Structures are given as C-alpha cells and as structure tokens.
Amino acid sequence: MHASPLFARAVARLLCRVDQALGRPATLDFVDLGAGRGELVTGVLAALPADVAARARGYAVEVADRPAGLDARITWLSEPPDAITGLLFANEWLDNVPVDVAEVDSAGVPRLVLVAADGTERLGEPVSGVAADWLARWWPLPAEEGLRAEIGLPRDLAWAAAVDRVVQGLAVAVDYAHTTDARPPFGTLTGFREGRETAPVPDGSCDITAHVALDACAAARTAAGTTRTPSGTAHTPSGTAHTAHTPSDTAHTSPDPACTSPGTARALPAARLLTQRAALHALDLTGARPPLALASTDPAAYVRALASAGEAAELTAPGGLGGFGWLLQPVGIPDPLPRDA
Ligand SMILES: C[S@@+](CC[C@H](N)C(=O)[O-])C[C@H]1O[C@@H](n2cnc3c(N)ncnc32)[C@H](O)[C@@H]1O
C-alpha cells in the first residue's frame, strides 16, 4: 500500500491538516512507524507543499536496515523519537506485534496454543492473569471447543507506548482490523510466503500475521513512563519471523509487568475508529472516473486520470483495502478529519 502515490498524497494532506491544527510549528514531524523500505515517508515528503516541506522532518522507524539510496533528509531509527510534534503513522505495524493464541479446550477452558518449530500445535496452560482479563474484556470465548482468540494485549501496550511519544499532534494506526461485535471465531493467524498464503509455521520460512483488535488498541490509555513496547516484538529484517503464536513449546510472550503497572495517564480525547474508505474520502481521495469529454480534449490526461481513479478505487474498495481500520488518536489538537467521515 505504501507504494501507492495516491495514498502518500492523502497522508501528506493529513499531515498538512495536523500542521494547521498545531499552528504551523517551526518543525513538523512525520514519523512512519514500521516503515518497511521507507516508501511512505519518501512519498509524503515529496507530496508536501513547499512551505510545509521546508519545516517537515521525516523519520522512518524500522527494525530492518536503512535501504541504500534513501532520501538523505529521512532519519532512520529503530525506536520512535522521544518527543513528536506532528503525525505518527503506523501502517500495518500493529499486525507485526506478536500475540499469543488461545483455544477453548474440551472442558470449555481457554488455553494457550503452543507451537513447535515444525508447526505442530498443542494446548498449554489455561490463559490467566492480565491475558485472561484482556480476553474477558475484548474477546470473550464461548465454552465451545476449538474456538480461538488472539490475545491483543501486547498490541494495546505497543500502541499506548507509541502514542506516548506524541507530545502534540495525531497518532494513526492502519491495519487489517476487527472489533468486538465481529471477532473471527477461529482467529486470523495466517502465514505468507512470497506473497502467497501458507500455513503459519514458525520456522522462519514465512511471515506470520494476525489481524488487529483495533478497538482494544483505541481504548488503551497511555501511562507515560510505564507503558512500553513489550519485549519480543522485534521482527526480523528479512521480514520472516513475527511470532503471532508461541514459537516453542515453552516460552510465551507475556508482557513485562512494568508495562501494566499503573502510571499517570495523560488525559487524551477518545480515539476514533473508521474505515480506510471513510478516512481517504475525508482526505479528498475518491475513485471517481474522469469526465469522458477529457478523452477527446486531452487523451493523455484522461488515461492518467483513469489510472489514478483505478488506484483510488482499489484503496477504498469496501470488501478490500477500503475495509482496513484506521485508528485516530489526537493529542492536544482537535480531530482533523470531518466528523461525517
Ligand atoms: C507489514 S510491514 C509494513 C510495512 C509498511 N508500513 C507498509 O505498509 O508497507 C511491518 C513492518 O514493521 C516492521 N516492524 C515490526 N516490528 C517493529 C518494531 N518493533 N519497530 C520497528 N519496526 C517494526 C517490520 O520490520 C516491517 O517492515
């Protein structure tokens, strides 16, 4: 999705709205969290009007190495900057944060799913503690054998820690998402190898993903100084090993207790969830076809506009990318997208 110039331009427009809401600060940060090869930050900087570009600072936050030849203006980091004034944008980052998987056993009890390197699964201990609390609140499992849930707590904590870095501005997470009214009964754990779906075997041969309980992330309240990205969230630079379920028969990526201890939560306005379709429409990106008359007056422009309309339609397709979830968390500014979006 990052490769799409239309998407980058829409995010640049969002950055401009944040800039206005901030009163056009002397430096305006754009932080791409989980930046891949830096395509989005490159596209966003290129799409900014000159007066905004002159004040903008682009950051790519990535566990992978900086690609050769990346625009020298982009700062490449392994952690988000400490104090962000501007827009933090996390596109398909949260689905990379590992989660444990729970499955209901024959007695109706949710247990952790343990998996060996060859993909063989067995049930482990009953889910307990903060993970059980999370399930009860966000993904209650009926006592029906075989039902599954992905325990999103590490993602809530990772998101809260990212939002904590924003001093003033907007934090946005975009991902394959589901909400409490429609959780997938058997979870969403999927492996990908060379772009094709495959069994989610944690042997490093494929990328393992699970959709995001974005409503739970939206509700995660930040507690400055006490929330941080749980250990074990790193994703290998090769893009292979993100352990959406436990990679061995023993370990289990429960969060560090420090992550859940109470702190002084900042008073933030409620986060907002919307579909990518609605968000992009609110950012003036639509899939409308160009007027046919253009074909005779300026055929080249017509063909360009048609290609652009096709790309926009793909980004906003209700059953496809348009169904992605957008989570908006304003920090000290009004929500920059119109309410009817
Ligand atoms: C699914 S890719 C998305 C890449 C890009 N944002 C896009 O939409 O095309 C997720 C990226 O997040 C990176 N990542 C995962 N965990 C991370 C972490 N804790 N800190 C920084 N980057 C991380 C991965 O290396 C990977 O490049």
Ligand as a Chemical Component Dictionary entry (heavy atoms), coordinates in Angstrom:
data_LIG
# 
_chem_comp.id                   LIG 
_chem_comp.type                 NON-POLYMER 
_chem_comp.pdbx_formal_charge   0 
_chem_comp.three_letter_code    LIG 
# 
loop_
_chem_comp_atom.comp_id 
_chem_comp_atom.atom_id 
_chem_comp_atom.alt_atom_id 
_chem_comp_atom.type_symbol 
_chem_comp_atom.charge 
_chem_comp_atom.model_Cartn_x 
_chem_comp_atom.model_Cartn_y 
_chem_comp_atom.model_Cartn_z 
_chem_comp_atom.pdbx_ordinal 
LIG C1  C1  C 0  3.762  -5.488 7.430  1  
LIG S1  S1  S 1  5.192  -4.486 7.342  2  
LIG C2  C2  C 0  4.523  -2.934 6.866  3  
LIG C3  C3  C 0  5.500  -2.100 6.140  4  
LIG C4  C4  C 0  4.959  -0.784 5.659  5  
LIG N1  N1  N 0  4.487  0.040  6.766  6  
LIG C5  C5  C 0  3.822  -0.998 4.673  7  
LIG O1  O1  O 0  2.663  -0.710 4.963  8  
LIG O2  O2  O -1 4.116  -1.467 3.561  9  
LIG C6  C6  C 0  5.602  -4.207 9.035  10 
LIG C7  C7  C 0  6.938  -3.556 9.223  11 
LIG O3  O3  O 0  7.090  -3.251 10.608 12 
LIG C8  C8  C 0  8.434  -3.508 10.978 13 
LIG N2  N2  N 0  8.441  -3.704 12.426 14 
LIG C9  C9  C 0  7.898  -4.706 13.135 15 
LIG N3  N3  N 0  8.068  -4.533 14.452 16 
LIG C10 C10 C 0  8.744  -3.374 14.597 17 
LIG C11 C11 C 0  9.219  -2.632 15.712 18 
LIG N4  N4  N 0  9.034  -3.073 16.956 19 
LIG N5  N5  N 0  9.859  -1.470 15.479 20 
LIG C12 C12 C 0  10.050 -1.028 14.216 21 
LIG N6  N6  N 0  9.626  -1.688 13.115 22 
LIG C13 C13 C 0  8.980  -2.833 13.298 23 
LIG C14 C14 C 0  8.804  -4.717 10.156 24 
LIG O4  O4  O 0  10.197 -4.863 10.004 25 
LIG C15 C15 C 0  8.092  -4.445 8.836  26 
LIG O5  O5  O 0  8.911  -3.752 7.932  27 
# 
loop_
_chem_comp_bond.comp_id 
_chem_comp_bond.atom_id_1 
_chem_comp_bond.atom_id_2 
_chem_comp_bond.value_order 
_chem_comp_bond.pdbx_ordinal 
LIG C1  S1  SING 1  
LIG S1  C2  SING 2  
LIG S1  C6  SING 3  
LIG C2  C3  SING 4  
LIG C3  C4  SING 5  
LIG C4  N1  SING 6  
LIG C4  C5  SING 7  
LIG C5  O1  DOUB 8  
LIG C5  O2  SING 9  
LIG C6  C7  SING 10 
LIG C7  O3  SING 11 
LIG C7  C15 SING 12 
LIG O3  C8  SING 13 
LIG C8  N2  SING 14 
LIG C8  C14 SING 15 
LIG N2  C9  SING 16 
LIG N2  C13 SING 17 
LIG C9  N3  DOUB 18 
LIG N3  C10 SING 19 
LIG C10 C11 SING 20 
LIG C10 C13 DOUB 21 
LIG C11 N4  SING 22 
LIG C11 N5  DOUB 23 
LIG N5  C12 SING 24 
LIG C12 N6  DOUB 25 
LIG N6  C13 SING 26 
LIG C14 O4  SING 27 
LIG C14 C15 SING 28 
LIG C15 O5  SING 29 
# 
